[in-house]
């Protein structure tokens, strides 16, 4: 086959057959196709889209570009959660140990920060000595021994995805629906899952700003799940303000530990329980939402979920002393105070995300050094009443100059109103 002919075919709005897609993907991984040709194809897909059969073929080719997990004859239900990313989103650290403590196998492949939305792997690496890069063999061994892993994508799993994603980022083709869907689902299919729940964030703190946009993406993800025999459910959740009370790196780990100790903020726990109930019902561990929630709350109460998180950290070489931490907000803390009195009407969550990058809790470039102690505490959130001079945010980290710059950014991230307002729904549409 000739790459230019495949590019031209998609450019002209024609459908690619499975052999053409497979050939192109295989040769990308073999480094036999020029970057410019890959860029051209991605741009053609961006403008012309893909039908369902093309998208399924793309996913299949990406999955088979590398190895798949084989967990042997495990009888337990195998499931994972995926989030499209948001500010303060630390649900994986709470949900994975809860589900695992209840008998679900959770082989979770997570990513690093993307733009202003933070990254699960970056947060885990704030735990001293925690290993996120595991070989296929080590990953599989841990799944069999303790039933749960949270690790980064290895070179062995979906190598085509890493190449495509990097090129999409450089060519302005990240928002392409079939490319988003194939990137998310190829890694999950490679995990050999029985079930999957997707936390699809909607609002100004994520890349899907409207529920309408999110539902189009959610529909595509569910179609792929069905085509590859993975029970896939989508929960649309509110990301018009940060999730929980902290956003950053180690502070989110500590907040997650607090949740597993039964002291989690209501918004964070509500979404965690909603997502977890989907998996427990899928797996037939629970008959209904109420029973599922009771089981999860009991796993927190009896400390089995907390102990499972300890097992995960110990198995991946992490320092268990993080569980004894009294917090990370004591040093170099700067308070952002309200200039006026009123009720917090809205928060510009994306701008908070950029402020986090400014203080070192995220990256602009791949090689940027992170400050694991950097973060923001949200003392007041949407719907809360504040008086002039009351604290809204607390910023902390190792670099005072960065904190001062972030303070100026944060002063313009909230809006007040004189009248009391109702707090937004957390679960936007249960699907």
N, C-alpha and C positions, 0 to 999 in steps of 0.2 A: 504494500500500500504506500501511497505518497501523502505525507502530512498535509501539503497544500490543498490536495483534493478534498480531504476531510474538512479542513477549515472552510473552504469555499462552499461546500455543501451546507454546512451549518450557517454560514454567513448569509446564504440565499434563502434561509428559512426552511430547508428540507430536514427531514428526520434522519438521524444517524442510526445505523443498525448495530446490534450488539457486538459484532465482530470488529467494526470500525472503532467503537468506543474502547473495547478491550485492547485492540492493537495499539491505539494511541496511548492509553494508560501504561501498558506494559513497557512501551518504548520510552516513556517519560522516566520511569524508574530505572531503566537500563542506561539512561543518559544519552539516548540516541536521537532525541528530538530537541531542537534548539529552543532556548528560552523564549525567543521572539515568536516562534510558532505556537508554543503553549499559550503565550499571552494573547495571540490572535484568536485561538480557539476559545479561550475563556471570555474574551470580549464578544465573540459571536454568540456564545451561550447567554451572556448577560443581556444582549439585545433581542435575541430570537427565542430564548427560553428553551425548555425541553418538555416533551410530553412525558406521561408517567412511565412508559416503557423505556424511554431513553434514560430517565432518572434511575430506574431500577437497574439498568445495565451499567450505568456509571457507578452506582453503589457496589454492585457485584464485582466490578473490575477493581475498584479501590480496596475492597476487602481482600480479594485474592492477589493483590500486589505484594502481600506479605503473609505472615503466619497468623493462625487463629488460635485462641486459647482452647486447650483441651483439659478439662477438669476431671476426666475419667468417669467413673460411675456414681458420681455424687447424686443422692436422691433428693436433696434439698432443692427448693426453688431458687433459681439464680436470677437476680434482678439488679438493676442499677437506677440511678437518678441522674438526669442531666438538667442543668440550668443554663439559660441563655445569658446569664450574668447581670449583676447589678451591684450597687454600692452597699457594702455591709452584708452581702450574701454569704453566710457561713453555714448554710443548712447541711451541707455534706458532712461536716464534722459532728453534727448532732444526729442526723438521720441514719447514716451508715452504721454506726455502732448500735443504735436502737434496733434496726432491722436485723442486724447480725445476731444480737442477743436473743431475738425471737425466732431464730432458726433459718433466716433467709441468707443465702450466700450472696455477698456483695463484692464483686470485682470491679472497683471503680477506677476508671481512667479519667484523670482530671487534667486541666490545662493551666497555663500561666495567665497573668493579667493581659487583658485585651482593652486597649484604649483606657477609659476611666473606670472600668468595671471590676477591677481586682482579679486575683487569680488564686484558685484553691492550692495549687502547688507552691506558689510563693509564700502563702500563709503557713503551710506545713513546714516549709524550710526555715521559718522563724523559730521552730523548735530546734535547739542545738542538736546536731548530729543526725537529725532525721533524714533518712534516705528516700528520696522520691523516684530515683531512677533505678528500676529493677529489671533484671533480665526476665525473659519469659519463664524460665525455669524457676527463678526465685519467686516471682509473682504467683505462679501456679502452686508452688509449695506452701506459700503463706495462706492462699485461699483454702487449701486442703487442711491446714493445721488449725487456723483460727476463724476461718469463714469470712474474712474481710480484708481487703487491701485498698488503699487510696494511693495511687502512684501516677506518674507522668506517662505519656505515650512513649513506648520504646521504639527503637529503630526497626524492630521486627514486625510491629503492628501497623498496618496501613501506611507504608512509606509513601505511597502516592499522595495521601492526604497532606502530609507535611510539605511536599513539593508544591502541590496545588495551592495550599493555603498561603504559603510565602509569596507565590506569584500573584494571587488575588490581592493581597495586601499592597503590592507594588503597582498594580494596574487598575485600581479603582473598581474591581469586580466583586468585592466582598459581599455587597447586598443581593447578589443573584440568588433567587430562591432555590433552584435546583442545586446550586453549588453549596449553599448553606446546609440544605437537607442532607446531601450526600456526605458532607464533612462530618456532621453530627452523627449520622446513623451508621456510617461505615465502621467507626470505632466501636460502637455499641454492638453491632452484628458480629464483629471479630471477637467480642467477649463471650460469645455463645450464650446469650441471655435467653431466659424464658419470658421475662417481663421488664418493662421500662416505664418510668414515669418522668415526664418532662415538665419542668417548672419554667413556663414561658413568661418571662417578665415583660410588663407593659408599662410605659410611662417615660418621664423625662430622665430617669436614671439608668436607661438601657437603650439598645439600638432599635427596639420595636416601640415606637411612640404611641401607636393607637391599637385598640383591640381588634379593629378590622384587619390591619396588617398582620397582627399576631395570629389571627385565626387562619389566614391564608398559609402561613408558615406551619402552624399546628396541623392543618389538614395534610400538607405534604409529608410531614414527619410520620403521621399516623398511617398514611398510605404505604410508606416504605416499611414500617413495622409490620403491617399486615402481610405485605408481599414476602417478607423474610421470616414469618411465623414468630414474631415477637409481640406479645401483648403490650400494646403501647397506649398510654393515656396521657393526655395533656391537661395541665392545670394552669390557668392564666392568672397571674398574681400581680398585685400593684407594686410598681417601682417608681412612684412619684415622690417618694422620700426614702432615705436610707432605711435598711432593714436592721432592726435591733437597736442597741444603744451605742455600739462601737463600729467603726470602720477603720481598717488598717491592716496590720499583719499579725503580730503576736497578740495584740489586744483582742482580735477576733477568735483566736484559739482559746484564750482565757474566758471570753464570753461564752463560747461553746461548752467549755467545762462547767461553767456556772449553770448553763441550761441542763446539762446532764446531772447536775446536783439538785435540780428542781427549782432553780432560781432564774429561769429564763424570762425575758420580756415577752409580753403577750403576743405581739405581732410575729415575732420570730417563731414562737412555739405553735401558733395557729397554722402557719403555712407548713411547718415541719410535720405536724400531725395530719394535715390534709394530704400531703404527698405520701406519707407513710401508709395511710389507710388504703390508698390505691393499691400499693404493692401487697399489703397483707390480705386484701380481698382477692386480688389476682391469684395469690399463692394458696388461697383457701385456708390460711391460718386463721383468718377472721371471716365471719359471715356477713358483717355489715360495718358501716362506718363507726357506729358507737362502740362495738366490740373491739374494733381495731384501735381506736383511741384509748380505750381502757387498758388494752395490752401494752401499748407504748408508754402510757403514764405509769403503769406498774413497773415496767422495766427501768424507768427513771427512779421511782420510789425505792425499789429494792437494790439499786446500784449496779444491776447487771449491765446496763448500757454504758455506764461510766467505766466499769471494769473492762468492757470490750474495747473502749477507746484507749485505755491504758495498754491492753494487749497489742493493739495496732501500732501504737507508738513504740513500745518495746521491741516488737518484731521487726520494725523498720529502723532500729538503732537509735531512736530518739531519747532525749533526756527526760526521764519521768518527773524531774523536779518542777517541770512546768505546771504540774497539778497542785503544787504548793504555793504558786505565785500569789502574791497579794495585790497584784495589779501592775500596770505599766505606765500609769499616768502621773506619777509623782514628780519626776524630774522635767525641768524646762517646760512646764505647762503654761499655756497662754489662754486666757479666757476671752471669748467674744461675747460682748454684752449687748443687749437690746438698746437701741437708740430711742425707742418709744414704748408706750404701753399698748396692749391689745392682744388679740388672739392670732396665733400663727396660721395664716391662710394657706400658704404654699411654700415649698422649698425647691430650689433649683438643684436637683440631685446631681445632674451631670457636672455642674460647676464645683460641687463638693468633691466629686471624683477627681477633677483636675487639680483641686487643692491638695488632695491626698498624694498625687504624683509630685507636686511641688515640694512636699515635706519628705519625700523619699519612700512613700508607701506604695508606689507604683512606678512604672517605667515609661519614658517617652521612646527610648531606643532599647534594643535587645540587651546591650551591654551596660546599661545604667545600673549603678550599685544601689541596692535597696537599704533602707534603714528599718530594720525589723521592729524597732521600738516605736516607730512613728504611727500616729493614728489620730482619730478625732472621736471624741465622746459627744453624743447628742443629748444634751441635758433637757432640752425642750424640743418637741416635734409638732407636727401639724395638729391643730385643734387645741393646743395648750395655751393657757393665758400667761402672759408675761408682763411684768412692769418694767418701766424704764430702768436700766441698770442691771436687770436680771441676766444671768448667764444663759446663753443658748448653746454655744459650743465650747468645748475644751480641746485645745490642740496640743499635742505632745510629740516629742521626738528628741533626737540627739543634736540637732543643728538649729540653734536659736534664730539665725538669720532666715532660714527657710520658714520657720514658724511665724515670724513676723510678716513675711510676705504672704503666707497663707491666710493670716488674720485679715489682712486687707481684702483678700478675695472673698472670704466668708462673710464679711460685713454686708455683702450685696446678694446673698443667696437665699434670703427669706423675706416673705412679704407678710405684713400685719393687716388685720382688719379690726374694726371696733366692735363688731358683732360676733357672738359665739357661733361657731360653725360645727357641723357634723364631721366626724372623722371618716375618711374614705374607706370603702370596702377593701379588704385584703385579697379575697378570692373574687376575681372579676367575672369569671364564667366557668362553671364546672362542666368539664367535657370528658 
